[in-house]
Amino acid sequence: MWHEENNRLKRTFRFADFSQAFAFMTRVALAAEKMDHHPWWSNVYNTVSIELSTHDAGDIVTDKDRALAKVIDSLV
């Protein structure tokens, strides 16, 4: 579940292995590029942590972040 903290939407995803995590990141990258809205994220083995905020709005959470979060949820 996404939670808002320090002006960012945050969520951590866990997968069975690195390959599944990396495939998920690829799907997210393609969707984010289409939306021209890119996440801050990290990956360690089977775990992907994502933070969303809108730089152009002063690094706060906006509807653009919520829309990308919804798309990301659909890609799991």
N, C-alpha and C positions, 0 to 999 in steps of 0.2 A: 504494500500500500504506500502511496506517495504521502509524504508529510512535508509541511513547510517549516523551514528553520533558517534563520539568518538571511532572509530574503532570497531563499532558494527552495525549489521543489526538489526533494531527495527521495531516492528509492534504491535499494540494493536487490539485485536479482541473483539467484543461485541456480546453477545448471548441473547436469550429471558429470560433465567433464569440460575441459578446455575447448574442445571442438564445438560443442553446443554453445558455449559462451561466446566464442568468436563468431559463429554463424549469426547469433543474435545481434552482435555488434555490427555486423555487416548489414543486416536488415535495417537496423536503426540508422546507420550512416546513410543509406540510400534514401530513407524517408526524410531524414533531417535535411539532406541536401535539397530535396524537392521543396521543402518548406522554407529553405534558406534560414534555418534556425538550428544551430549546432550545440550539442550538449558538452558539458565538462564531464568527463568520465574517466574511470580507471578500471583495469581488469587484472585480477590475480587468479590464475588457474580457472576455476569454475565460477568465479564471482565477478559480477559487473556492477559497479556503483555509478549512479548517474545523478548529476545535479543540473537543474535548469534555472536560468534567470535570463532576463532580456537586457543585454548590455546597452542598447540604444535608449532604454527607458531608465537608465541609472542603476542597472544591476538589481532590479526588483522582479518579482514574479508577476507576469502579465498573462492575459488570455492566450498569447502566443505560446507560452510555456505550458499552460494547461492543455492546449490543443496538441502539442507535441507529446506530452505525457500520455494522453489518450491514445495517440497513434502507437507509441511505444508499448503500451499495455496490450494492444491488439497484435503485436508481433511476438509475444512470448509463446 
